[in-house]
Amino acid sequence: MRTFFRPRSVAVVGASRRRGGYHLIKNLLVGYKGRIYPVNPNYSDIEGLPCYPSLDTIPQPVDLAILFIPAPSVPGVLETCARKGIRRVMIQSAGFAEVGPEGTRIQSRCSEIARQAGIRIWGPNCMGLVDVHNRTYLSFMHPRIHEAGLTPGPVSLIVQSGMLSAGFLADLAGRGIAGIAKACSIGNRMDVDECDLMEYLLEDEQTRVIALYLESVPRGRRLVEMARGSPKPILLLLGGRSRSGAKAALSHTSSLAGDARLSASVLQGAGILLMEDFHQMMETAEGLAMLPPLGNPCRVAILTFSGGAGILSCDLLEREGFVIHELAETTKKEIRRVFPPWMPVANPVDLYPALELHGRVKAYHEALSAVLRDPGFDVVLIHYFAGLERKDLDLPAIRDEARQRGKGVLFWVIGLAEEVAAFQKKAKAVGLPVYRELLRAAEALTAARSWTATQRATPRRGHPHGDPASTERRIRA
Amino acid sequence: MRTFFRPRSVAVVGASRRRGGYHLIKNLLVGYKGRIYPVNPNYSDIEGLPCYPSLDTIPQPVDLAILFIPAPSVPGVLETCARKGIRRVMIQSAGFAEVGPEGTRIQSRCSEIARQAGIRIWGPNCMGLVDVHNRTYLSFMHPRIHEAGLTPGPVSLIVQSGMLSAGFLADLAGRGIAGIAKACSIGNRMDVDECDLMEYLLEDEQTRVIALYLESVPRGRRLVEMARGSPKPILLLLGGRSRSGAKAALSHTSSLAGDARLSASVLQGAGILLMEDFHQMMETAEGLAMLPPLGNPCRVAILTFSGGAGILSCDLLEREGFVIHELAETTKKEIRRVFPPWMPVANPVDLYPALELHGRVKAYHEALSAVLRDPGFDVVLIHYFAGLERKDLDLPAIRDEARQRGKGVLFWVIGLAEEVAAFQKKAKAVGLPVYRELLRAAEALTAARSWTATQRATPRRGHPHGDPASTERRIRA
């Protein structure tokens, strides 16, 4: 798989001066460090790069060929790849098994040629690879998607959906949700599938969590085995579970959902976290990358600026089995130092009057230090209003103090738009998860607790941060 | 209640040149059209307004007194109100029943004075009223909250939380969620309560939906009766349902959640929609304000740019009992005009290749017209990517066509941040709901279907738009 992710040279068959064929070249020019060979008999050059009439006229060896040409021309080009010794091919064009019998015939022909020549094929009917950390964009996505600014982060995606590997990434970045490591769009996955990519991503330094959107799980047994041995959390959103959804999946990526319907209990038993929606999956994935292991019972302290939000947090967390009990007497005594005398200290800690008295920096830091030192708590959920005061929390200090105490800290933030965006960015940059809805914060904590339970049931595996066992990255291959 | 919402003159006792007492005056000066009397013996003027040493030195009559002074001073000032004939008082300061026995004693004393003098009291321990359409801000909230821009809209809030009536509104505006009519923060509701305010809001032209955050429902029977007679949807988020949440509610607004715990089935039986989280409540409320009545079965057509999003929409909607069936043959034939020949037409309608062929305006409008004319559908869920193409949909035309056909149209949008924000704004301005997460779109449709069922069970009530019965606004008072 390494050659797909880090090719030394890429040929783009179907490169062009317009639309997708143009985007492929433009996107490669952004950050890809290897050699680029546009291939199209109609051009002499594209974006200053010499253009070749065919693959076999390229004088140098080619690591990876990206094909963006009509489906009927693909088998012929694959034969050229075979002759030229190109062993990795990414077919981004559509018109294969997803469109009916004629496309299925072409796809089978491609399979046959590839098998005989030892070529691995990624796709067809996909948007390829977006590697955010390395700014390597092997995709015909519109350049404005990455120009809008993608956020590098700990979550890698494997998806049977072009949208989720392109437009969705821009949407996430715009909303300050989930930084991305690699997004792999696998389309009809005639050869390279989610298991192949997971094997690579489980070893990938930049990937701490893997999120999958699949429309069927044909290699269910393999997926379950890999999940059982995985030191990194795996989240799965399975599309096509409904009657109408399954029908649509057939014409989308030629996926027969009914064929390999795995029971939720088998998947969950292997530690796979099942998700319901795209954004929910990404926000939960980010929480898993940033939160430490959480036991059960898991005891939560809440710092808030709003009594109502504190109460609702109790309701949402208790419903999920979290414990919100009293603070220790010593903790109360410490917090009382920033409270007005008339106000009793309790959990949730309502900091509003303390903020008025001492400003938010002092109020939050004193209260947070006290609850982090209280041995009765595993996690602190901090409610924060971004805006109104200029001085902001010392987020690296909060992260360090939480780590030192082995505790989880996460934020729920509301506020003025720009200040919220800035706060999200700063907090995530130091590894503190931020949620804009209480429900999502509760979901992330629930997922982290569940993931920890899976890990402890099979103790050889480590947590992606903190736990020394994780450095071994032991994967049963 | 009218005097609270539209006072001809307001005295602010505890007006000041700093903090809350200053914000009250600054906020009034923004859009309030009546006379403003700051009251504070320490100042001669505030923001250019003459300041009075006490209420009884104001030469003119006063409709409403807002009290922002320490709790112990409140009973004395109420006696002055009684003498001066002020019959509406809003107590925004804290330190009453929520803080313990001493505060409870003060609150009882206030109650007594008010009863004897015929004074109605709003609060204490609240943030008052934010009337977005009229820019009347009777609240000590920080001026930056409204300076950031609040969005006028169809949803009125009644909340036992200051945050939800102030900072939260700025947060909603920043995220493009739910335009607000009036936000009423009722605090300890020693006199004026949610039922009193609902009576007013049920008659209020600008309010089409009422959303409540309450920490107990002491007048549960009255609430249920009003909900049964209401032509406007009522949503309720009840805080303090958990053990720890109930305990926190006691010290927040002195609410004894356990006292009047109403069963969910009684509330739902009256047509009240029960919610789980703040943002979810607001997004659902907005959907209810904009969607037409929806029957059961409710048949949904999906237009999408992403096969994966289409499939997931099927899964989420079918789970809630929505029907996603085939398009009529004539509809398919019409849509085929914008499809490439190799692509079969189905529901969800995957417009991606059509967008590539014809641009999105033509592709969306042709497909949408076709499904709106198909008698087999009640609702169209449109997936939209904002950005990349300059030409945008004709949203007023879509709204008109949907209304003419008596069908619901709602959007799920992702995309580039600025373009998404602009699209949200434009769509909501013409009355089309927009969601950024599929789960939320499904929740809104589910709520609208449930609300329609309640209405049909008691046919005297009308839907806030479309249905002629609604104009009667028949409320059992």
Interface residues (C-beta under 8 A of the other chain):
Chain A: R19 A94 G95 V99 G100 G103 H142 R144 I145 A148 V159 Q160 S161 G162 M163 L164 G167 F168 A170 D171 A173 G174 R175 Y213 E215 L237 G239 G240 R241 S242 R243 S244 G245 K247 A248 A249 S251 H252 T253 E276 D277 F278 H279 Q280 F305 S306 G307 G308 A309 G310 I311 L312 C314 D315 L316 L317 E318 R319 I324 H325 W342 M343 P344 A346 N347 P348 D350 P353 E356 F385 G387 L388 I414 G415 L416 A417 V420 R436 E437 L438 L439
Chain B: R19 A94 G95 V99 G100 G103 H142 R144 I145 A148 V159 Q160 S161 G162 M163 L164 G167 F168 A170 D171 A173 G174 R175 Y213 E215 L237 G239 G240 R241 S242 R243 S244 G245 K247 A248 A249 S251 H252 T253 E276 D277 F278 H279 Q280 F305 S306 G307 G308 A309 G310 I311 L312 C314 D315 L316 L317 E318 R319 I324 H325 W342 M343 P344 A346 N347 P348 D350 P353 E356 F385 G387 L388 I414 G415 L416 A417 V420 R436 E437 L438 L439
